[in-house]
Amino acid sequence: MIMITEQTWKIALRSFFLVLAIGGGLAGCNTMEGAGDDIEAAGENIEEEAED
């Protein structure tokens, strides 16, 4: 039988939350970049329509 100590649980939880935070940060950057591209494209379309 495997004994899991309190220290092992703490390490596991810290590792889990670290991976979760890194993953969330990377996903957030990707989402913000996509939003920025969409806003830029919308602005360019408005500019082109205003010039016509």
DRENVEXGU-471146 format. One record per residue (C-alpha): residue number from 0; residue in three letters; x, y, z. Coordinates in nm, 2 decimals, decimal comma, always signed. Layout:
NODE   i  aa     xx     yy     zz
NODE NUM Ala      X      Y      Z
...
This chain:
NODE   i  aa     xx     yy     zz
NODE   0 Met  +0,00  +0,00  +0,00
NODE   1 Ile  +0,13  +0,35  -0,09
NODE   2 Met  +0,14  +0,60  +0,19
NODE   3 Ile  +0,07  +0,96  +0,09
NODE   4 Thr  +0,19  +1,21  +0,34
NODE   5 Glu  +0,07  +1,56  +0,40
NODE   6 Gln  +0,39  +1,70  +0,24
NODE   7 Thr  +0,33  +1,49  -0,07
NODE   8 Trp  -0,02  +1,63  -0,10
NODE   9 Lys  +0,11  +1,99  -0,06
NODE  10 Ile  +0,36  +1,94  -0,34
NODE  11 Ala  +0,10  +1,78  -0,56
NODE  12 Leu  -0,14  +2,07  -0,51
NODE  13 Arg  +0,12  +2,33  -0,57
NODE  14 Ser  +0,23  +2,16  -0,89
NODE  15 Phe  -0,13  +2,13  -1,01
NODE  16 Phe  -0,20  +2,50  -0,95
NODE  17 Leu  +0,12  +2,60  -1,11
NODE  18 Val  +0,04  +2,41  -1,42
NODE  19 Leu  -0,32  +2,55  -1,41
NODE  20 Ala  -0,19  +2,90  -1,38
NODE  21 Ile  +0,06  +2,86  -1,66
NODE  22 Gly  -0,20  +2,70  -1,89
NODE  23 Gly  -0,45  +2,98  -1,81
NODE  24 Gly  -0,19  +3,24  -1,88
NODE  25 Leu  -0,11  +3,09  -2,22
NODE  26 Ala  -0,47  +3,05  -2,31
NODE  27 Gly  -0,54  +3,41  -2,20
NODE  28 Cys  -0,26  +3,55  -2,42
NODE  29 Asn  -0,39  +3,36  -2,72
NODE  30 Thr  -0,74  +3,48  -2,66
NODE  31 Met  -0,63  +3,85  -2,62
NODE  32 Glu  -0,42  +3,82  -2,94
NODE  33 Gly  -0,72  +3,70  -3,13
NODE  34 Ala  -0,94  +3,97  -2,99
NODE  35 Gly  -0,68  +4,23  -3,09
NODE  36 Asp  -0,67  +4,10  -3,44
NODE  37 Asp  -1,05  +4,11  -3,46
NODE  38 Ile  -1,07  +4,47  -3,33
NODE  39 Glu  -0,79  +4,57  -3,57
NODE  40 Ala  -0,98  +4,42  -3,87
NODE  41 Ala  -1,30  +4,59  -3,77
NODE  42 Gly  -1,12  +4,92  -3,74
NODE  43 Glu  -0,97  +4,88  -4,09
NODE  44 Asn  -1,31  +4,80  -4,23
NODE  45 Ile  -1,46  +5,12  -4,07
NODE  46 Glu  -1,17  +5,32  -4,21
NODE  47 Glu  -1,22  +5,18  -4,56
NODE  48 Glu  -1,59  +5,26  -4,55
NODE  49 Ala  -1,53  +5,61  -4,43
NODE  50 Glu  -1,29  +5,68  -4,72
NODE  51 Asp  -1,55  +5,57  -4,97
